[in-house]
Amino acid sequence: MLRLAFAGTPEFAVPTLRALAASHHTLVGVLTQPDRPAGRGRALRASPIKRVAEELQLPLAQPPRLRTEADWAPLAQWRCDALIVVAYGLILPPPVLALPRLGCINIHASLLPRWRGAAPIARAILAGDAQTGVSIMQLEAGLDTGPVFAERIVPIGASTNAAQLQDTLATLGAQALLVTLDGLAASCVTAHPQPTTGVSYAPKIDKAEARIDWQQDAAQICRQVRAFNPWPVAETHWQQQQLRIWDAQDAAAAAGPGRPDAAPGSLIGLDHGRLLVRCGQGVLAITRLQLAGRRAVSAAEFAAGRALAGMQFH
């Protein structure tokens, strides 16, 4: 049985925290980022991990940074065997990495060394990867460069979006971590260095990347829609209004009804409840979308009462 501390912030980290709390290991404390302003009123909002830690009545610390001994004092006081890190959001300096007896163990949402960095799930979908997964790794000073204890592989379906993949990987990562921890407790698991080939990086998503360029082919735009659901959500403009596209399918294999010479962004019809839009190559079939300040609706609801002829997204 190990004494464990946990560091995490977003919803992705919640399944792991709950799994650790329910395990035979001892959870001695939780680190999460400070409350942040959120919503229209900009009121302070606790992170998902803080809410769960309070629910489970776990010791909690929220240092705004980890630069001095005072910042990481709670972790030192907890005297843990290992610090489990899942999307914490703060860089752990060498003194923090060295504090636990077994170091710091991270769940990373990719098959390392592919997609090191902040946004591995979205980047994998954007790139059209056929599969991804989770890696249980030992943290070191480099960016996701540490040796790997275990990995689990997941296929990326043609319609899988980032929200769905995140949920799958969060659960799978928690399961793989528990197996790894039991192996560490029994001194029967070893981390292996990452391959030196196949390295790629997953930089943080910029909201500007969500803007759709209708000159692109339908397959790429579809990946953009899937990768940016639930955030920042792929968007375009219609009649000078922001229009978010939540769900869409690649209909590029079909010629698309009518107006084969229509400009990219042109709405070319409604087919089986899908709003068809001409792309630089192929056709995008939108199934759910949202005008600014409105609720998200189906394509059929959006099209109702509107003459689609001549309509265009920009």
C-alpha positions as CSV (number, residue, x, y, z in Angstrom):
1,M,0.0,0.0,0.0
2,L,1.3,3.4,-1.0
3,R,0.9,6.9,0.5
4,L,-0.2,9.0,-2.5
5,A,-0.8,12.7,-3.1
6,F,-2.7,13.9,-6.2
7,A,-2.3,17.0,-8.4
8,G,-4.9,17.8,-11.0
9,T,-7.4,20.4,-12.1
10,P,-10.0,19.7,-14.8
11,E,-12.8,17.2,-15.3
12,F,-10.4,14.9,-17.1
13,A,-8.6,14.3,-13.8
14,V,-11.7,13.4,-11.8
15,P,-12.0,9.7,-12.6
16,T,-8.4,9.2,-11.4
17,L,-8.9,11.0,-8.1
18,R,-12.1,9.0,-7.4
19,A,-10.3,5.7,-8.3
20,L,-7.4,6.5,-6.0
21,A,-9.8,7.4,-3.2
22,A,-11.6,4.1,-3.6
23,S,-8.4,2.1,-3.8
24,H,-6.5,0.3,-1.0
25,H,-3.8,3.0,-1.3
26,T,-3.8,6.0,1.1
27,L,-4.6,9.4,-0.4
28,V,-3.0,11.9,1.8
29,G,-3.6,15.2,0.0
30,V,-4.7,17.0,-3.2
31,L,-3.1,19.9,-5.1
32,T,-5.2,21.8,-7.6
33,Q,-5.1,25.3,-9.2
34,P,-6.6,28.3,-7.4
35,D,-10.3,29.2,-8.0
36,R,-10.6,31.2,-11.3
37,P,-13.2,33.8,-12.5
38,A,-15.7,32.2,-14.8
39,G,-19.1,32.9,-16.4
40,R,-20.6,36.3,-17.3
41,G,-20.4,37.5,-13.7
42,R,-16.7,36.4,-13.4
43,A,-17.4,34.9,-10.0
44,L,-14.6,32.7,-8.7
45,R,-15.2,29.0,-9.5
46,A,-13.6,26.0,-8.0
47,S,-11.9,23.4,-10.2
48,P,-13.6,20.1,-10.7
49,I,-10.8,18.5,-8.6
50,K,-11.3,20.9,-5.7
51,R,-15.0,20.1,-5.6
52,V,-14.4,16.3,-5.5
53,A,-11.6,16.7,-2.9
54,E,-13.9,18.7,-0.7
55,E,-16.7,16.1,-1.2
56,L,-14.2,13.3,-0.2
57,Q,-12.9,15.5,2.7
58,L,-9.3,15.2,1.5
59,P,-6.6,17.7,2.6
60,L,-6.4,20.3,-0.1
61,A,-3.8,23.0,-1.2
62,Q,-4.1,25.5,-4.1
63,P,-0.7,27.2,-4.5
64,P,-0.8,29.7,-7.4
65,R,2.7,28.6,-8.5
66,L,5.4,26.1,-7.4
67,R,8.5,28.3,-7.2
68,T,9.5,28.3,-3.6
69,E,9.6,25.9,-0.7
70,A,6.6,27.7,0.8
71,D,4.6,26.9,-2.4
72,W,5.2,23.2,-2.1
73,A,5.3,23.0,1.7
74,P,1.9,21.1,1.8
75,L,3.3,18.4,-0.5
76,A,6.4,18.0,1.7
77,Q,4.3,17.8,4.8
78,W,2.2,15.0,3.3
79,R,5.3,12.7,3.0
80,C,3.9,10.8,0.1
81,D,5.5,7.8,-1.7
82,A,4.4,9.2,-5.1
83,L,2.6,12.3,-6.5
84,I,0.0,11.4,-9.1
85,V,-0.3,14.2,-11.7
86,V,-3.2,14.4,-14.1
87,A,-3.6,17.7,-16.1
88,Y,-2.5,19.8,-13.1
89,G,-1.6,22.8,-15.3
90,L,1.5,23.9,-13.4
91,I,5.1,22.9,-14.2
92,L,6.7,20.9,-11.4
93,P,10.3,22.1,-10.8
94,P,13.1,19.6,-10.0
95,P,12.8,20.0,-6.2
96,V,9.1,19.0,-6.4
97,L,9.8,16.1,-8.8
98,A,12.3,14.8,-6.2
99,L,10.1,15.1,-3.1
100,P,8.2,11.8,-3.2
101,R,10.1,8.6,-2.7
102,L,8.9,7.2,-6.0
103,G,8.8,10.5,-7.8
104,C,5.9,11.9,-9.8
105,I,3.7,9.7,-12.0
106,N,1.6,11.2,-14.8
107,I,-1.3,10.1,-16.9
108,H,-0.8,11.6,-20.4
109,A,-3.5,11.3,-23.0
110,S,-1.5,10.0,-25.9
111,L,0.8,7.2,-27.0
112,L,4.1,8.8,-26.2
113,P,6.3,10.1,-27.8
114,R,3.5,11.2,-30.1
115,W,1.7,14.3,-29.0
116,R,3.8,15.5,-26.1
117,G,2.4,18.7,-24.7
118,A,-0.8,20.4,-23.6
119,A,-3.5,19.3,-26.1
120,P,-2.9,15.7,-27.2
121,I,-6.5,14.7,-27.7
122,A,-7.4,17.6,-30.0
123,R,-4.2,17.3,-32.0
124,A,-4.7,13.6,-32.6
125,I,-8.1,14.1,-34.0
126,L,-7.0,17.1,-36.1
127,A,-4.2,15.0,-37.6
128,G,-6.5,12.2,-38.5
129,D,-4.8,9.7,-36.3
130,A,-6.4,6.2,-36.4
131,Q,-5.6,5.6,-32.8
132,T,-4.4,7.2,-29.6
133,G,-4.3,6.1,-25.9
134,V,-2.9,6.9,-22.5
135,S,0.6,6.6,-21.2
136,I,1.5,6.1,-17.5
137,M,4.8,7.8,-17.2
138,Q,7.4,9.0,-14.8
139,L,7.7,12.8,-14.8
140,E,11.1,14.4,-15.3
141,A,12.3,18.0,-16.2
142,G,11.6,17.6,-19.9
143,L,8.2,18.1,-21.5
144,D,6.5,14.7,-21.3
145,T,9.9,13.0,-22.0
146,G,10.0,10.6,-19.0
147,P,10.0,6.8,-19.2
148,V,6.7,5.0,-19.6
149,F,5.4,2.3,-17.2
150,A,2.3,1.3,-19.3
151,E,0.1,2.4,-22.2
152,R,-3.4,1.6,-23.3
153,I,-4.5,2.0,-27.0
154,V,-7.9,3.3,-28.2
155,P,-9.1,3.6,-31.8
156,I,-10.3,7.0,-32.9
157,G,-13.6,6.5,-34.8
158,A,-14.7,8.5,-37.8
159,S,-17.3,10.4,-35.7
160,T,-15.4,10.5,-32.3
161,N,-15.1,14.0,-30.9
162,A,-12.7,15.3,-28.3
163,A,-15.3,15.2,-25.5
164,Q,-16.1,11.5,-26.1
165,L,-12.4,10.6,-26.4
166,Q,-11.5,12.6,-23.3
167,D,-14.1,10.6,-21.3
168,T,-12.8,7.3,-22.6
169,L,-9.2,8.1,-21.9
170,A,-9.9,9.5,-18.5
171,T,-11.5,6.2,-17.4
172,L,-8.9,4.1,-19.1
173,G,-6.0,6.1,-17.6
174,A,-7.4,5.7,-14.1
175,Q,-7.6,1.9,-14.6
176,A,-4.1,1.7,-16.0
177,L,-2.7,3.8,-13.2
178,L,-4.1,1.5,-10.5
179,V,-2.4,-1.5,-12.1
180,T,0.9,0.4,-12.3
181,L,0.7,1.5,-8.7
182,D,0.1,-2.0,-7.5
183,G,3.2,-3.1,-9.5
184,L,5.2,-0.3,-7.9
185,A,4.1,-1.3,-4.5
186,A,5.2,-4.9,-5.2
187,S,8.4,-3.7,-6.9
188,C,7.6,-5.6,-10.0
189,V,7.0,-2.9,-12.6
190,T,9.7,-0.9,-14.5
191,A,9.4,2.2,-16.7
192,H,11.0,2.1,-20.1
193,P,12.5,5.0,-22.1
194,Q,10.4,6.5,-24.8
195,P,11.4,5.8,-28.4
196,T,13.7,8.4,-30.0
197,T,11.6,8.4,-33.2
198,G,8.0,9.4,-33.8
199,V,8.2,12.5,-31.5
200,S,5.5,15.1,-32.1
201,Y,4.2,18.0,-30.0
202,A,0.7,19.1,-29.1
203,P,0.7,22.8,-28.4
204,K,-2.1,24.5,-26.5
205,I,-5.2,25.2,-28.6
206,D,-5.7,28.8,-29.7
207,K,-9.3,30.0,-30.2
208,A,-8.3,31.3,-33.6
209,E,-7.9,27.7,-34.8
210,A,-11.6,27.2,-34.4
211,R,-12.5,29.5,-37.3
212,I,-13.5,27.4,-40.3
213,D,-11.9,28.0,-43.7
214,W,-14.4,26.7,-46.2
215,Q,-11.7,26.4,-48.8
216,Q,-10.4,23.4,-47.0
217,D,-11.6,19.9,-47.8
218,A,-14.6,18.5,-46.0
219,A,-12.5,15.8,-44.2
220,Q,-10.3,18.4,-42.6
221,I,-13.2,20.6,-41.6
222,C,-14.9,17.6,-40.1
223,R,-11.8,16.8,-38.0
224,Q,-11.8,20.4,-36.9
225,V,-15.4,20.2,-35.7
226,R,-14.7,17.0,-33.8
227,A,-11.4,18.2,-32.3
228,F,-12.9,21.4,-30.9
229,N,-15.9,19.9,-29.3
230,P,-16.3,20.8,-26.4
231,W,-13.9,23.7,-26.6
232,P,-13.4,26.2,-28.3
233,V,-16.0,24.8,-30.8
234,A,-15.6,25.2,-34.5
235,E,-17.2,28.4,-35.8
236,T,-18.1,30.3,-38.9
237,H,-20.2,33.4,-39.7
238,W,-23.7,33.6,-41.2
239,Q,-25.4,37.0,-41.9
240,Q,-22.7,38.7,-39.7
241,Q,-23.5,36.4,-36.8
242,Q,-21.2,33.9,-35.1
243,L,-22.3,30.4,-35.8
244,R,-20.9,27.5,-33.9
245,I,-20.8,24.0,-35.4
246,W,-21.0,21.3,-32.8
247,D,-21.4,18.1,-34.9
248,A,-20.8,17.4,-38.5
249,Q,-20.0,14.5,-40.8
250,D,-17.7,14.2,-43.8
251,A,-19.9,13.8,-46.9
252,A,-17.0,14.2,-49.2
253,A,-17.5,10.9,-50.9
254,A,-20.9,12.1,-52.2
255,A,-21.2,14.5,-55.0
256,G,-23.8,16.5,-53.1
257,P,-27.1,17.6,-54.5
258,G,-27.4,20.6,-56.8
259,R,-25.0,23.5,-57.6
260,P,-21.8,21.5,-58.1
261,D,-20.0,24.7,-58.9
262,A,-21.2,26.5,-55.7
263,A,-18.5,28.5,-53.9
264,P,-17.0,27.0,-50.7
265,G,-19.3,27.8,-47.8
266,S,-22.5,27.7,-49.8
267,L,-25.4,25.8,-48.4
268,I,-26.6,23.4,-51.0
269,G,-29.5,21.7,-49.3
270,L,-30.9,19.6,-46.4
271,D,-30.5,15.9,-46.7
272,H,-31.9,13.5,-44.1
273,G,-31.8,16.2,-41.5
274,R,-28.2,17.2,-42.3
275,L,-27.3,20.7,-43.6
276,L,-25.0,20.3,-46.6
277,V,-22.3,22.8,-47.1
278,R,-19.9,23.0,-50.1
279,C,-16.2,22.9,-49.1
280,G,-13.1,23.4,-51.1
281,Q,-13.3,19.7,-51.9
282,G,-16.4,17.6,-51.0
283,V,-19.4,18.4,-48.8
284,L,-19.7,18.8,-45.0
285,A,-23.0,17.6,-43.5
286,I,-23.8,19.6,-40.3
287,T,-26.1,18.0,-37.8
288,R,-26.0,20.4,-34.8
289,L,-25.2,24.1,-34.7
290,Q,-25.7,27.2,-32.6
291,L,-26.1,30.9,-33.3
292,A,-24.5,33.3,-30.8
293,G,-26.7,33.8,-27.8
294,R,-29.0,30.9,-28.7
295,R,-29.2,27.3,-27.8
296,A,-27.7,24.6,-29.9
297,V,-30.2,23.1,-32.4
298,S,-30.4,20.4,-35.0
299,A,-29.7,21.2,-38.6
300,A,-33.4,20.6,-39.4
301,E,-34.5,23.1,-36.7
302,F,-32.0,25.7,-38.0
303,A,-33.2,25.3,-41.6
304,A,-36.9,25.4,-40.7
305,G,-38.5,28.6,-42.2
306,R,-35.3,29.6,-43.9
307,A,-34.8,29.6,-47.6
308,L,-31.4,27.9,-48.0
309,A,-30.9,28.9,-51.6
310,G,-28.1,31.5,-51.8
311,M,-27.2,31.2,-48.1
312,Q,-23.5,31.1,-47.4
313,F,-21.2,30.7,-44.4
314,H,-18.1,32.8,-44.3
